[in-house]
Amino acid sequence: MLDKLKTIEKRYDALVAQLEDPATYGDPDLLRRLTKEQKEIEPVAEAYRAYRKAEEGLASAQELLADPEFREMAQEEMQSAREQMERLREELKILLLPKDPNDSRNVVMEIRGGVGGEEAMLFAADLFRMYALYVESRGWRLEVVGRSETELGGLKEISFLVEGEGAWSRLKFESGAHRVQRVPVTESSGRIQTSAATVAVLPEAEEVEFAIDPKDLQIDTFRSSGAGGQHVNKTESAIRITHLPTGVVVECQDERSQYKNKDRAMKILRSKLYEAEQARQDAAIAAQRRSQVGSGDRSERIRTYNFPQGRVTDHRLTGDVKNFSIDAVVNGGLDPVIDALVTADQAERLAASGGEATP
């Protein structure tokens, strides 16, 4: 493992040298690739250098032990160095875990109302608001691709793009069935009802990575419609694209421009086909995603939003860390939930790797 850390540090120094070379800036593609690689390995290189510095500090303090005048100070410095080295060892273990190749990608998200009628559609709208607020808090960009609304303001379904650094690495944990327990606005007797909505998160695929043969596409145009099916546009600007080999259908009607709707629909289609191809290559991932997203039935859940009790429970977590304040979460405060899921995922992968990666 020490050899691996030395190799990474050496590569990092080489990247820094290349990025300081004026010739590199004459090749935008090369500059982008080098910058991306440097950013990916920089945390490992910096942590390893900090570890070596602490190791040197420990050795220097040990040399002072023989001098009675500096013995107490040396013991304090040795304790501090050992604690720092232990912390950095754990940090390096996590940093050296295999990276998700999609972590740097933008994402495509879809929310659909599940079991629960109109209340499920209203909950789907609440989930979209939650994600929109979270995206804003992270400084990312959200772009709605298509939506189907109800007359009461609920969402039958909505598709949207999220663009920003680390979007997939955070939002990938949101895939699955979300359940809500509350008194619906449509309930006159005050009874608590359980409803569900499903969230799917897909990594956005670039055109150069996943080519689609135009002959495999059937493209239809139609008028955009609002809540209740009312036509809101007199021109046929909405787009429906069907991928004939797979039967995947994508619609986009959020823009007045047919060109923009087609461009967004192609982004969604490309991401769906990319994700399907990845699933075929890795049966375990495919099985995991099916178990998360499911059919939207209330019994298949990854998270419950319990309004009467004021808490959100993530069922993939255990102990005290699985419950969160509902007011914070539904208003975009998802970071504590996602942080806990990231930590649990890292612990699981560390256990699977046997806890290696110690300098």
N, C-alpha and C positions, 0 to 999 in steps of 0.2 A: 504493500500500500504506500510505503514511503517513496518507492520508485514512481508510482503513479502521480503523487503530489509534486515530485520534482519535475516530472514531464510536463505537468500542467503549468507550473511556474515558468518553466523554460519557454513553453508555447506562448504564455501571456506576455513575457518580455519581448518575444519575436513580433507579436501583434502590435505592441506599443511602438516598436521600432518602425514597423511597416506603416502604421498610421501617422507617424511623424515625417514620413517621406513624402515630399510634395508630389512626386509622381503618382502616388496612390489616389490623389484627388482628381486625377485626370480620367479615372475609370470609376464612374458612379456605382456600377454593379459590384466591383471589387471592394470599394469603400463600404458599401452597405453590408456585404458579407463579413468583412473583417471587423467592423464595428459591432455587428451582432454577436460574433464569436467572442470578441473581447468582453462584451457585457455579460455573456453567459458564464465565462470562467473566472471573471474578476473576483467574485466573492470567495471562490476556492483559493485563488492565489493570495488574496489578502489575509484570509484566515490562516493559511499555512505559514505565511510570513510572521503573523502575530504569534503563532504557536512557537516558531523557532526563536523569536525574540524572548518569549517567556522562558523557553528552555535555556537560553543563554543567561537570562537573569537568575535562574535557579542555580546554574553552575557558578556564577560570580558570587552569589550569596553563600554557597557552600564553602568557597575558598576563604570567606571571612570568618567562618566558625572558629577557626584556630586562634583568632585574636579575641581575647576576653573583652576588650573594649567595644568591639563591634558585634559580639555574639548575639545579644538580644535583638539588635536591628537585623542581623542576618537571618535569624529564625523567623522574624516577621515577614521579611522579603521572600524567604523560601516558601512560607505558607501561602502568601499571595500568589507567587509564581505557580505553585502546584494547583491552586484553585483555578487560576486562569487557564492553565494547560488542560485541566479536566473539562472546563467549559468549552474550550476550543476543540478538544477531541470529539465531544458530542456534536458540536456544530459541523465539524468536518465529516462525520459519519453521515449526517443528513445531506450535506452539500454533495457528497460523492454518490448518493443514491441515483440510479438511472432516471433521467429526466423524461417527463411526458413530452414526446416530440411535438405535441400540439399546444404546449403551454404558452407560446408566444403568439398564437393565432387570435384573430377576432372570432366572435361567435354568432351563430344564428340561434335564436330562441323562439320557441312556440309554446303558447299557453292555450289550453282547451278546457272548457267547462266539462265536468264529468257528471257523476251521480249527484242529484239534488235539484234538478230543474232550474228555475230562474235564480235561486240562491247560489247554485254552483257557478252560473254565469257572472253573477255579481262578485263572487269570490275571485274568479279569474281576473276580473277588472281590478280588484284590490291587489292581486299578485303583480299585475303589470305595473300598477302605481308604485308598489314596493320596489320593483326592479328599476324603474325609471329614476326613483330617488336615489337608489344605491349607485346607479351608473353616474348620476350627477355628482354624488359625493366623492367618487373615485376620479373624477375629471375625464371620464370616458365620453363617448358619443353614441347616442341611440337613434336609430332610424327605423321607423315603422314601415314594414313592407306590405302588409295586408291585414285587415281586421274584419270581423263580422260581429256587429253589435246587436243588442236587444233593445226594445223600446224603453226599458227601465235603466239603461246605461250599463248593462252587463256585457260580457264578451263571450260569444260562442267560441271564438278562437281569435288569436292574434299572432302574427309573425313579425319579428323585428331583428335588426342587426345591432350588435354592440361592438364598437371599435375602440380599442385602447390597449395600452401595455398591460399584459397579464390577464386579459379578460377571460380567456379559457381556463387559465390556472385557478381562477377563483370561482367562476360561474359553473364549471363542469359539475360541481357538487350539488347543483340545484335540480338536476334531472331526476324526475320521479313523480310520484303521486303526493299531492299536498292535501291535507284534510282540514276542514274548518268546523268548529263547534261554536254556535252562537244563535241568538234569536234573530231570524231573518227579518228584514224590513217588510217582507210580504206576509209575515206571520202575525195574525191579529190576536191570537190567544196567548202569546208570550212564551211559547214552547221553544226549547233549545233544539236546533236541527243540526244534523251532521251532513255535510256536503263535501265534494271533492273536485279538484282540478288537477290536470297533469301538466308538467313542465318538461319540455325536451330541449336539450342544449347540444348543438352540433358545432364542431370546429369549421370555420369558414374555409373553403377550398379556393385557392387561386386558379385562375384560368390556365396558367402555364403548367399547373400540377395535374389538373384533371380536365382533359379535353373531351368535349361532347360533340358527336357528329351531328351537324344540322339536319341530316336526313332522318335522324332518330327522333326528331321533335315534331309535335303537332301544336301549332300556335293559334289560339282563338282569341278574338277580341269581343268585348261586350261592354255594356254601360255599367259604370260604377253604381253601387246601391248602398243605401244607408240602413239605419235601424228599421226592421220590419220589411225589408226588401224594397224600400222606396228608392226610385232612381234619383240620384243627386247630380248626374252629369248627362247632358244630352248627346255627347259624343262617345264613341266606343273606345275609351282610353284604357279601360281595364284589360288585363292580359291573363290568359290561362295557358300554361305550357304543360303539355303531357309528354313525358319521356316514354316513347312507345315500347322499347324493350323491357322496361321494368314496370310500367304503369304508374309511375310516380307523377302526381299532378301538383302544380304550384300555381296559385293565383296571386295577383298583385293589382290593387285598385286604389292605392292610397294617394297616388299622384294624378294630376290632371294630364300630365304628359304620358302618352303611350310609350315613348322611348324610355322614359325613366322607369315606368312600371315594368317594361320588358327587361331592362338592365337589372333591376332588383330581383325580379322573379328568377332570372338566370343565376344570380348569386345564391339564392335559396336552393334551387335545383342542384347546382353544382355541389353545394355543401351536403345535401341529402345523399347524393350519389357517392360522394367521397366517403361519407360516414358509413354507408352501406358496404362499400368496398373494404374499408378497414374492418368492419364487423365480420365479413367473410374470411378475412385473413386471420382473425383472432376470435375463435369461437367463444372463448371465455368472456371477452369484452361484450360480444353480442348477447350472451346469456345474461350478463350483468345488467345491460341496458334494458333488456326486455323486462327483467324483474323490477327495475326501477320505474319505468314509465307505465307499463301495464296497460290496463284498459280504462283507468280513471275510477275504478270501483273504490268505495270508501274503505274497504278492508286492505287494500294495497297502498301502504303509505310509507313515506320516509319522514314526514314531518306533520305535526298537528298544531293548529292555531286555535287554542282554547280561550275564547274571549271572556266567558264568565269567570275563569280562574286567572286571567291576566298573564298567561304564559304561552310560550311556543316551545314544543318539545320535539327535538330531532331524534328519531328512533334509531339512528345509526350510532349514536353516542351513548355512553353509559354513565351512571353515577350522577353527581351533582352538576357535571358540565353539560348535561343534555337539555337543561331548561333555561329559557331566556325570557326577558321582558317583552311582552307582546307589543307594547306601545313603541318600543325602540325598533323592533324588527320590522313591523309593518310600515314604519316611516323611513325605511331604508337603512336601518342600523344592522346590516347583515354581517359585518366584519367579525364580531365575536363568534357567531355561529360558524362561519366559514373557517376562521382561525382554528376553532376546535376540531373541525373536520379535517383540515390540513394536518394538524398535529396527530390525530388518530391514524390518518393514512400513512404518515411518515413512520409512526411507531409500528404499524402493521408491516410495512415494507422492510424496516430494519430487522424485525423479528424473522421475516422470511429470508433475509440475507445472512442471518446468523450473527448480526451485529458487527460485521467486519468494518473495515475502513478506519482503523486506529493507527495513527502515525507511530 
